[in-house]
Amino acid sequence: MDAPPQPSGPGAPGAPRPEGGGRGGTLRRKAFIGVLWASLEKWSVRLSTLVGFVLLGRLLQPEEFGVVALAMVFITLLTVVADAGFSTYLIQARSVDRRTTSTAFYISLGLGALLAGALVAVSRPLAAAFDAPALAQVLPAVSVAVLVAGASSVPVALLSRELRFRDLALRQVAATVTSVVVAVVLAFAGAGVWALVAQHVVRSVVACAVLWARTDFRPAWAFDRVEARRMTRFGVSALLVQLGQQTRDQGESLLVGAVTGTTSLGHWTVARRFVGVVVDLFSSVVNVVAQPVFAKVRDDRRQLARALGSTSALGALLLAPVLVALALLSDVVVPAVFGSQWRLAASIAAVLALRSLVLSLSEFHRSALLAAGRPGAELAVTVVQLAGQVTIILLVGGGDLVALAWWLTGWMALSWPLRAAVVRKLLGVGWGAYAETGRVLVATAVAGGLVLALARWWDPGTWGTVGIGALGALVYALLVLLLCRRSVADVVTSLKSLRRRRPPAAAPAP
């Protein structure tokens, strides 16, 4: 269902200021600062997570990772339900007041409490259904994360709406560092699976505490039934979109675990998490900022097309060379980092790295459709994508996990043009908007192909491998400078804008 009509125009509440004007600086400057803070968050969070992940991977067994991964499937899905799609509504709405935000908060908090209680009630039947006895104790412990999510969704949405990514970054850094320290200490003490449980619980609780300390939002004793119905109408579609996305991601683990067992799920989970670290560090930082920025320019199709093309190209510029390098080196890197027991995970990660590249580029389409108030269209595409994914896992999942990864990667590659076609029809973003992204991918393919060819034709040894990698990086950099001048210019312009003094409040827009 699409967003309700709201007043528009330069005088409308919450309407975006013209680029270059306004006390807060230009939209481009705000977006770039948001990317920098999101980058700081991701790098800090993922660096600490990676250190903990490596230590936990050496101290714990694949089956213990598999049990917690199974529990987190339910936690992640219920967290999305607790949000009820209201955060998406608050980000894309042109104006909101305290009565609206308070109404959204009370509904989300109530849903979080209800869903946490329901999860505790069904923990034993779920443990029996998946033949994982430990799940009966793990699920009640981690269910607190659902309640915490209900209390956090509205403040997070408001900070994102205002592009206050500094506060969001500080929240995540504090929560992640604390949770990793607790988990590693417990793992060394022999806590086993409970070290992973503690990591998830501590992270959610600390993140919520820091969030409420950093935000100005405090709910009023008010509940607007009319606004609740309006948010619910929009939120149902947005919720279904988010559920579809999480079902695609978490349901994959659920089906792999059901078809192959918890040990195979442990390998699959480690492979996905290893690749996910790279994605978070080099691409999702752009996507975090994309949706609120798209929402501010959604009434100008030309600006929206440029914004979508630029963010997609920047995401590819950051992520493509890293994921291709990971695909080429995972068979060496994963066992060296986590131990020889994870060799199967290394082979899976090599393929999932390529899938994650396509998936990351598709996420920009999702952000654009949600920002433009088109959750229904995104839902339809997600359902098609999910149906193909489930079919592939059921047909192929009982065999080779590496083959399954290749099938899922192929399906993801086929689904990207579908998303682009929907965005073109509804938002007027033509195929030319992705020209810069295509040039980035060409540069990556040429550099990656050169590295692969040299490695196959010549046994380079350790230093020879380093030299080949350096040559590939140099070729990629030269091709980007030659083919992707607009993206390079955008980054340079944004960096220069950080040095400029912001205009005074009364300064007219140029």
N, C-alpha and C positions, 0 to 999 in steps of 0.2 A: 504494500500500500504506500502511496507516495505521501510526501509531507503536505500538511494543510497549507492553503495559500496564506501568505503573510505579506504585509506591506513592504514594498521595495522602493528603491530609488536612493539618491544620495542623502536625502533627509531622513530616511527611515531609521528607527532605533537599531543600533548595532551594524548599520551598513558600513562596508569597508571604506576607509578614506582613500582618496586618490593616491596613487603611488608617488612617493616623494614628499607628501604632506603629512601633517598631524604630529602631535606631540610625541607619540610613541615611535616615530621614525617610519621608514618605508616598510611596506609589507615584505619586500625582498630581504631587507636587513633583519627584520624580526624572524623571518623564516630561516635565514642563514644562521642567526644566533641560536635559534631553536635546534637546528641541526648540530651545531657545535656542542650545545649542552646535552642533547640526546647522544651524541658521540661519546662525550665524556662519561655519561651514565653507562652506556653499553660497554665501553672499554674497561671501565672500572669494575662493573658488575661481572662481565665475562672473564676478566683476568682473574678475579678472586674465585669465581665459579670454576674456572678451568683448573686452578691450583687445587681446589677442593675436589674437583672431579677426578683428577689424576690420582690424588691420594686415596680417595674412596674407591676408585677402580682397582687399586692394588690391595686394598684392605678387605673389600667385600667381594662376594661371588655374583655371577650373572643372575642366579635365581633370586637373590635379594633385590637386585635392581629391577628384575621383572615384576616382583610382587608390588613394589612401590609404584612402578610405572603403570600397572593395572589400576591401582587405587587412584592415581592422579588423572586417569581418563575420566572417572566419575567426578572428581573434584573440579576439573577444568570445565566440563559440560555444565555442572550445576552452578558454577561461578557465573557463566554466561547467562543462565536463566535468572539468577538473582539480580543481575543488572537490568533485565527486562527490556533491553534496547534503549533505555532512557538516556544513557550517556551519549549515544549517537544522536538522539534527538536534541540534547542540550548543546552539543557541539555545532550542529548544523542550523539550529534555530536562529533567526535574525535578532531576536531579543528575548531575554528571560528575566524574571523577577524573583524575589525571595520566596514568594508564595509557590511559584512553580518548582523551584529547586527543593523546597521543603517537602512538597508533595512527592516528588520523585524519590527523595531520600527515605521517607517513611515506607513507601512501597518496596523499595529495594531492600531495606533493612528487614522488613517483615518477611519478604520472600527468602532472604538469606537464612533467617532463623528457622523458617518452616522446612526448607530444603536440607539444612544441616541435621535437623531432627529426623527427617525421613531417611536420610542416608544411614544414620546410626541404626534405625529400626530394621533396615533391610541388609545390614552388613553380613549377617550369618548366611541368609539364603544366597547372597551373591558369592560368598566364599565357597559354598557348596557347589554352585553352578559352574564356577571356574576351576574347581578342584584345587583351590589354593587356601588351605586352612588359615595361614597367617593373615589373609585378607580380612578375616573377621575381627582381628584386633587392630589392624592398621587403619581401616576405614573410619571407625569412630574417632581415632586420634586426629586424623587429618581433616575431619569434617569441620573443625573450627575455621578452616580457611574459607569455607563457603559463607559463614556468618560474617567474617571480617570483610569479605568481598562486597557484601551487601552494604556495609557501613562505609565503604571506600569509593564506590562507583561515582557518586555525584561530585564529591570534591575533586576526583581525578578528572572528570569531564570538564569541570569549570576551569581548572588549571590549564588543560589542553586548549579549551576555547580561547583563553586569554594568552596563549602561547607562552605560558610560564613554565618552560621546560627545565629551568634551573631548579625549581622546587621539586619537580618530579624526579629529576636526576638525583638530588640529595637524598630523597626518600629511598630510592632503589639501591643506591650505593650503601647506605647505612644498613638497610635490611639484609642485603646479600652478604656483606662482609661478616655481619654478626652470625647469620645462619650457617655460613661455611665454617667458621671457627667452631661453633657448637657441634656441627656434624662431624668434623674431623676429630675433635677431642673424644666424642662418644665412640667413633669407630676405633680409635686407638685403644679405648677402654674395653673393647669387645662387645659393644652394644649391637652389632650386626645391623639388621634391617631398621632398627629404631634410630640409628644415626641418620638415615635418609628421611625417616618420618619427622624427626626433630628439625631437620633442615627446612622442610616445607612449612612446618607450623611456625617456627621462629621467624622465618622470612615474612610470612603474611602478617603476623602480629606486629612486628617491629615496623614494617612498611606502613601499616595503618596508623600506628602511634606517631610516627614522624610526619605523615601526611596531615593529620589533624593539628599538629603543632605548627605546620608551615602555611596552612590555608586560612583564609579569612571567613570561610563559610561556616555558619552555625545555623542549624535548622530552626525555623520559627514554629510556634505552636499553631500551625495552620495547615489545612488540607483542602485543596480546591478540587472538587469532584469534576467540574467541567474540564479543567486542565488535565486531570488524571485520565479522563476518557480520551482527550486529544493526544496525550502522550502515548497512551496505550494503543491507539489506532496506528500511530506511526511505529511505536516500539515493537508491536507484534511482528511486523515485517523485518525490522532491523534485528530483532531477536532471532528470528528464523534464519536470517543471513549468518549471524554469528554462530548459531548452533550448527548450521550447515558447514561453516568453516571449521569449527572445532570437531564436528563429527568426522569431517574429512581427515583432520590431523590426528585426533585422539582415537577415533573409531578405527583408524588404520592399526594402531597399536592393539586395540581391543580385538580386532579380527585376527591379527597375526598371532596374538597370544592364544586365542581360542583354537586356531587351526594348527599351530606348531608347538605350543607349550611355553612355559615361562622362561626356560633357558634360551630358546631361540628368540623370544621377545626381549630378553636381556641384551643379546647381541644387536638386535634391530634398534633398541632404544639407545644404546651407546653410540651406534653409527649415526642415528638421527640427531642426538644431542651434540655430537662432535661437529657435525655439519652445521647444526643450528647455532653453535657458538660463532662460527665464521659469518653466517648470515646476519646475526644480530650486530656483529661488530662493523660490518661493511655495507649493509643495505637497509636494515630495518630502521636505522637512525633517520633515514630520509623519509621512510613511510610513516613514522610517528608524526612528523611535522606535516605530511602531505594533506591529510584530511582536513584539518582546520584551515590550511591555506587554500585548498580547493573550495571550501565553503565560502570564503571571502570573495572569490572571483567567479562564482558559479553563474552569475547573471550576465557575464560577458564571455561569450563562447570563444572568442579569439584569445582572451587572456587564459581561459581555462585550458584550451588546447595547448597553448605555449607552456603553461604550468605543468600539465600532464607530461608533455614531451620532455621538458627539462628535467623533471624529477625522475622519469624513467631512464633517461640517458645518464643522469648522475648516479642512480642506483646501479646501472650496468657498469659504469666507469669504475665504481668502487668494488663491486662484487665479482664481476665476470673473471678477471685475471686470478683472483684469489681462489675461487671455486674450481677453476680449471687446474690450477696448481695443486689443489687438494686432491682432485680426482687422479692426477698423475702420481702423487706421492703418498697416498693414503696407505698403501700396502707396506710402506716403510715406516711412516710416521706413527700410525695407530699402535702397532705392536711395540714400537720403541717407547711410546709414551705410557701406554696402559698395561703392557705385558703381552706375552705370547698367547695367552688364553683368549685374546680378542682378535685373532687373525680373520675370523669370519666377519666380524664387525668392520674390519678394514676394507674388505672387498665390497661390502654393502655400502659403506660410506663413499667409495669412489663413484658409484652410480648415483647415489642420492645427492651428491654434490651438484651434478648436472641438473637433476630435477629441481633442486632448490633455486637454481638460477632462473628457470622459467617461472617457478612459483612466485619468486620475489617480484618479478616484473608484472605478473598478473595482479599482485596486491595493489598496485597503483590504480588499476581499473576499478577494483573494489572500493578504494577510498574515494575515487571520483564519483562513482554512482551514489554512494552513501552521502557524500557531501552535497550532492545536487538533489537530495531528497528522493532518490530512486531505489529504495531498498528492494522493491518488488522485482525489478529487473535483475539485480544482483542475486536475489534468491533463486530465480529461475535458472540462471547459469550455474550456481552452486549445486543445485539439485542434479543437473545433468552431469556435472563433473563428479559428484559423489556417487551417482549410480554407476558410472563407469569404473570408478575406483573399487567399489564394493564387489562388482562383478569380477574384476581382475583378481582381487585377493582370494575370492572363493574358488576361482578356477585354477589359479596358479600357486596360491599360498602354501599348499601342502607339499610342494616340491622344493626346488632350489631357491633360497632367499635372494641370491644375487639376480637370478632370472626374474623374480618378482619385482625387484627394484628396477630392472630395465623396462618391464612392462608398464609400471607406474610412471616412469619417466617419459615414455612414449606417449602415454595418455595425457600427461600434463602438457606436453608440447603441442598436442592436437587441440587442447582446450583454450590455448592463448588466443588464436585467431577468433574464436567464438566470443570471448570477452571483448576483444577489440571491436568486433562488428557491432555488438550491443552498444558500446560506448559511442561508436560512430553514429548510430541511428538515433540514440536518445539525447546525446550531448553535443553532437555535431563535430566531434574530434575526428578529423580525417586520417587516413593512413600515413600521410606525409608527416604527421606529428612524431612518428616513431623513426624517422629517417636517421636522426642522430644516434638513437639507440642501436639501430642496425649497423651503423658504422663502428660503434664501440664493439659490437659482437664480432664483426669482421676482423677488427684489429686483434681481438682476443683469440679467435680461431687461427689466424695466421701465426701468431706468436706461439700458441699452444701446439699447433701442428709441427712447427719447426723444432720445438723442444722434444716432442714425441719421436719425430723422425730421427733426430740425432741420437737420442737415447737408445733407439732400436737398432740402428745401424752400427753403433760404436759402443763398446763396453767402457764407459768413461772412468769408473772408479769414483771414489768419494769426491776428490777435488774436481774431477772432470764433470761430475754431476752439478756441483756448485757453479762451475763455469757455464754449463749449458743453461742452468736456471737464470744466471745473470744475463746471458745473451738474450733469452726469451723476454726478460723484463725490459731490457733495452729496446728490443724490437717493438714491444707493445707500447712503450712510452713514445717512441718516434712515430709510430702509426697513429697514436691518439693525437699527437701534436699536428700531424698532417691532415687527418681525416675528421677530427672532432673539435674543430676550432671554436665552435659556439659553446660547447660545454666548458672548455678550458676558459673561454672569455667570461662565462657566467661565474665561474668560481673566482677568477681574479677580480672581477667587478665587486662581488660580494665581500671578498677579503678587504678590498680598498674601502668599501663603505663602512667597515667597522672603525676606521680611523677618523671618519668625518664626525664633526660635532653635530648632535641632533639640533634641528632648528627650534627656536623658541615657540611657545604655545601659540602665539598670535601670528606666526609666520604664515603667509598664504601659500596654498598648494601651488606648485608651478604649473 
